[in-house]
Amino acid sequence: TEALARKQVEQMIRERQKAAHRAHHAREKVSKSVDKYLPQWLQRMRKRDLALGILPPLHPFRTGVTRLVNAQRFDQFMLVIIVTSSVALAIEPPTVAARAATPEG
């Protein structure tokens, strides 16, 4: 039974790899069909995969920002910032907002 289970797992892995391969080719096909409608400069930039048009994929700044944004603590921090901002807007007296909207405010 262990050999049968191992074969089933290997088959599942092969099927997932095939599905991933098909999905990759589908994305490439869509990307190529979209690329022909983009301006030339944007097509060149996409081929080089440059962030902000200047940073290559393995640039230390780009990899550092990617690590930061993908960290779970970053998500938690952003949620705290959003909730804090929402609470601050909710407790702000209406006169402050009205005064800021007036020309002499």
Backbone as CSV, one residue per row, in Angstrom:
resi,resn,N_x,N_y,N_z,CA_x,CA_y,CA_z,C_x,C_y,C_z
1,THR,0.822,-1.199,0.000,0.000,0.000,0.000,0.864,1.260,0.000
2,GLU,2.051,1.160,0.612,2.930,2.321,0.628,3.423,2.653,-0.776
3,ALA,3.724,1.634,-1.549,4.172,1.850,-2.926,3.041,2.456,-3.756
4,LEU,1.821,2.001,-3.524,0.667,2.545,-4.248,0.453,4.012,-3.886
5,ALA,0.572,4.319,-2.607,0.411,5.706,-2.165,1.500,6.586,-2.776
6,ARG,2.731,6.069,-2.824,3.834,6.832,-3.406,3.582,7.091,-4.892
7,LYS,3.074,6.090,-5.604,2.766,6.268,-7.035,1.675,7.308,-7.226
8,GLN,0.661,7.269,-6.340,-0.423,8.247,-6.445,0.093,9.662,-6.207
9,VAL,0.959,9.804,-5.226,1.531,11.123,-4.938,2.373,11.599,-6.117
10,GLU,3.188,10.723,-6.684,4.004,11.092,-7.837,3.142,11.480,-9.023
11,GLN,2.041,10.772,-9.216,1.136,11.092,-10.315,0.494,12.461,-10.086
12,MET,0.102,12.742,-8.837,-0.487,14.043,-8.530,0.519,15.158,-8.780
13,ILE,1.776,14.913,-8.416,2.810,15.925,-8.640,3.008,16.169,-10.126
14,ARG,3.059,15.091,-10.929,3.207,15.249,-12.383,2.026,16.016,-12.966
15,GLU,0.809,15.724,-12.500,-0.373,16.427,-13.009,-0.318,17.907,-12.667
16,ARG,0.117,18.218,-11.452,0.221,19.631,-11.066,1.292,20.345,-11.876
17,GLN,2.398,19.657,-12.147,3.448,20.260,-12.959,2.953,20.525,-14.378
18,LYS,2.197,19.572,-14.924,1.639,19.769,-16.264,0.665,20.935,-16.272
19,ALA,-0.170,21.017,-15.229,-1.131,22.127,-15.146,-0.403,23.460,-15.033
20,ALA,0.656,23.501,-14.236,1.434,24.731,-14.100,2.084,25.108,-15.429
21,HIS,2.567,24.104,-16.148,3.189,24.337,-17.449,2.159,24.905,-18.426
22,ARG,0.968,24.316,-18.454,-0.096,24.827,-19.342,-0.485,26.252,-18.965
23,ALA,-0.583,26.521,-17.666,-0.950,27.865,-17.220,0.125,28.872,-17.620
24,HIS,1.388,28.480,-17.501,2.492,29.371,-17.894,2.400,29.712,-19.378
25,HIS,2.151,28.713,-20.209,2.036,28.964,-21.651,0.814,29.827,-21.964
26,ALA,-0.265,29.623,-21.233,-1.451,30.458,-21.449,-1.155,31.908,-21.090
27,ARG,-0.440,32.134,-19.977,-0.082,33.506,-19.594,0.835,34.139,-20.634
28,GLU,1.786,33.370,-21.138,2.680,33.898,-22.173,1.904,34.289,-23.423
29,LYS,0.948,33.456,-23.801,0.152,33.729,-24.994,-0.651,35.017,-24.818
30,VAL,-1.266,35.183,-23.650,-2.031,36.406,-23.382,-1.101,37.608,-23.369
31,SER,0.052,37.457,-22.728,1.011,38.551,-22.651,1.469,38.982,-24.048
32,LYS,1.742,38.019,-24.909,2.167,38.354,-26.274,1.058,39.040,-27.057
33,SER,-0.189,38.602,-26.843,-1.283,39.225,-27.576,-1.531,40.641,-27.075
34,VAL,-1.269,40.891,-25.795,-1.442,42.237,-25.250,-0.275,43.123,-25.667
35,ASP,0.932,42.563,-25.707,2.130,43.337,-26.025,2.050,44.048,-27.375
36,LYS,1.405,43.443,-28.339,1.395,44.080,-29.666,0.596,45.375,-29.689
37,TYR,-0.221,45.628,-28.643,-0.995,46.871,-28.579,-0.327,47.930,-27.702
38,LEU,0.782,47.576,-27.069,1.479,48.523,-26.208,2.469,49.347,-27.018
39,PRO,2.789,50.547,-26.530,3.823,51.343,-27.206,5.165,50.615,-27.179
40,GLN,6.033,50.953,-28.113,7.327,50.280,-28.240,8.163,50.378,-26.972
41,TRP,8.203,51.552,-26.348,9.026,51.727,-25.156,8.538,50.844,-24.019
42,LEU,7.219,50.664,-23.916,6.673,49.819,-22.859,6.926,48.342,-23.153
43,GLN,6.886,47.974,-24.417,7.211,46.598,-24.786,8.661,46.270,-24.411
44,ARG,9.577,47.201,-24.699,10.982,46.972,-24.348,11.171,46.864,-22.840
45,MET,10.465,47.708,-22.101,10.586,47.695,-20.651,10.068,46.374,-20.076
46,ARG,8.971,45.874,-20.615,8.415,44.615,-20.114,9.348,43.449,-20.413
47,LYS,10.006,43.489,-21.549,10.931,42.405,-21.894,12.133,42.396,-20.963
48,ARG,12.576,43.575,-20.553,13.734,43.650,-19.664,13.347,43.435,-18.211
49,ASP,12.052,43.523,-17.885,11.547,43.335,-16.530,12.191,44.319,-15.561
50,LEU,12.144,45.593,-15.887,12.729,46.619,-15.046,11.645,47.299,-14.224
51,ALA,11.830,47.345,-12.908,10.915,48.073,-12.047,11.245,49.556,-12.151
52,LEU,10.241,50.378,-12.279,10.406,51.823,-12.441,11.260,52.167,-13.652
53,GLY,11.435,51.206,-14.536,12.211,51.421,-15.739,13.711,51.407,-15.538
54,ILE,14.179,51.207,-14.280,15.618,51.266,-14.030,16.158,50.121,-13.180
55,LEU,15.308,49.480,-12.364,15.806,48.471,-11.430,15.633,47.057,-11.976
56,PRO,16.741,46.341,-12.191,16.636,44.954,-12.661,16.087,44.050,-11.562
57,PRO,15.646,42.849,-11.914,14.996,41.963,-10.940,15.821,41.656,-9.691
58,LEU,17.136,41.555,-9.804,17.947,41.178,-8.645,18.631,42.368,-7.973
59,HIS,18.181,43.569,-8.264,18.740,44.752,-7.619,18.450,44.676,-6.117
60,PRO,19.429,45.015,-5.262,19.227,44.891,-3.808,18.020,45.669,-3.283
61,PHE,17.782,46.859,-3.799,16.625,47.637,-3.340,15.330,46.925,-3.690
62,ARG,15.254,46.419,-4.912,14.032,45.741,-5.364,13.784,44.457,-4.567
63,THR,14.823,43.668,-4.325,14.642,42.440,-3.547,14.307,42.756,-2.096
64,GLY,14.900,43.818,-1.551,14.590,44.208,-0.173,13.148,44.648,-0.006
65,VAL,12.668,45.463,-0.938,11.273,45.914,-0.877,10.323,44.729,-1.053
66,THR,10.680,43.811,-1.926,9.842,42.625,-2.122,9.759,41.808,-0.843
67,ARG,10.909,41.620,-0.176,10.910,40.885,1.098,10.054,41.601,2.130
68,LEU,10.182,42.933,2.199,9.426,43.726,3.169,7.925,43.603,2.937
69,VAL,7.515,43.766,1.695,6.084,43.754,1.375,5.481,42.363,1.551
70,ASN,6.263,41.323,1.341,5.743,39.965,1.483,5.766,39.459,2.923
71,ALA,6.329,40.226,3.847,6.380,39.809,5.249,5.004,39.926,5.890
72,GLN,4.686,38.989,6.767,3.385,39.004,7.441,3.258,40.240,8.339
73,ARG,4.333,40.659,8.947,4.306,41.845,9.815,3.909,43.098,9.026
74,PHE,4.295,43.160,7.766,3.936,44.311,6.936,2.419,44.386,6.772
75,ASP,1.777,43.257,6.513,0.315,43.235,6.400,-0.334,43.701,7.698
76,GLN,0.168,43.207,8.806,-0.392,43.602,10.101,-0.181,45.095,10.348
77,PHE,0.996,45.595,10.024,1.291,47.011,10.193,0.355,47.869,9.350
78,MET,0.153,47.486,8.106,-0.722,48.258,7.225,-2.164,48.249,7.731
79,LEU,-2.616,47.110,8.252,-3.973,47.057,8.810,-4.101,47.984,10.020
80,VAL,-3.084,48.030,10.859,-3.110,48.943,12.011,-3.165,50.388,11.532
81,ILE,-2.390,50.723,10.527,-2.400,52.088,9.986,-3.782,52.436,9.423
82,ILE,-4.398,51.525,8.701,-5.717,51.777,8.110,-6.771,51.959,9.193
83,VAL,-6.751,51.082,10.197,-7.736,51.193,11.286,-7.518,52.492,12.055
84,THR,-6.270,52.835,12.335,-5.969,54.077,13.049,-6.457,55.283,12.262
85,SER,-6.233,55.281,10.975,-6.692,56.383,10.130,-8.214,56.477,10.127
86,SER,-8.869,55.329,10.055,-10.332,55.322,10.056,-10.890,55.843,11.372
87,VAL,-10.279,55.421,12.476,-10.723,55.899,13.792,-10.491,57.404,13.907
88,ALA,-9.357,57.870,13.440,-9.061,59.309,13.491,-10.079,60.103,12.679
89,LEU,-10.463,59.607,11.525,-11.482,60.288,10.720,-12.845,60.260,11.398
90,ALA,-13.153,59.154,12.073,-14.456,59.017,12.731,-14.581,59.942,13.930
91,ILE,-13.507,60.161,14.672,-13.605,60.991,15.874,-13.298,62.461,15.616
92,GLU,-12.894,62.781,14.423,-12.589,64.175,14.082,-13.875,64.990,14.094
93,PRO,-13.886,66.109,14.801,-15.102,66.934,14.821,-15.396,67.517,13.441
94,PRO,-16.666,67.649,13.101,-17.015,68.173,11.766,-16.515,69.594,11.538
95,THR,-16.322,70.361,12.585,-15.881,71.747,12.404,-14.469,71.817,11.838
96,VAL,-13.645,70.858,12.165,-12.268,70.852,11.639,-12.291,70.665,10.143
97,ALA,-13.113,69.723,9.670,-13.214,69.457,8.235,-13.830,70.646,7.511
98,ALA,-14.860,71.279,8.109,-15.508,72.416,7.481,-14.566,73.604,7.425
99,ARG,-13.778,73.832,8.466,-12.841,74.932,8.494,-11.748,74.744,7.445
100,ALA,-11.310,73.530,7.248,-10.267,73.267,6.260,-10.785,73.466,4.835
101,ALA,-12.097,73.301,4.638,-12.666,73.422,3.296,-12.930,74.876,2.919
102,THR,-12.966,75.776,3.868,-13.229,77.186,3.563,-11.965,77.847,3.019
103,PRO,-12.117,78.883,2.182,-10.948,79.531,1.580,-9.989,80.151,2.596
104,GLU,-10.523,80.712,3.694,-9.632,81.346,4.661,-9.086,80.353,5.680
105,GLY,-9.562,79.067,5.635,-9.206,78.021,6.581,-7.803,77.675,6.572
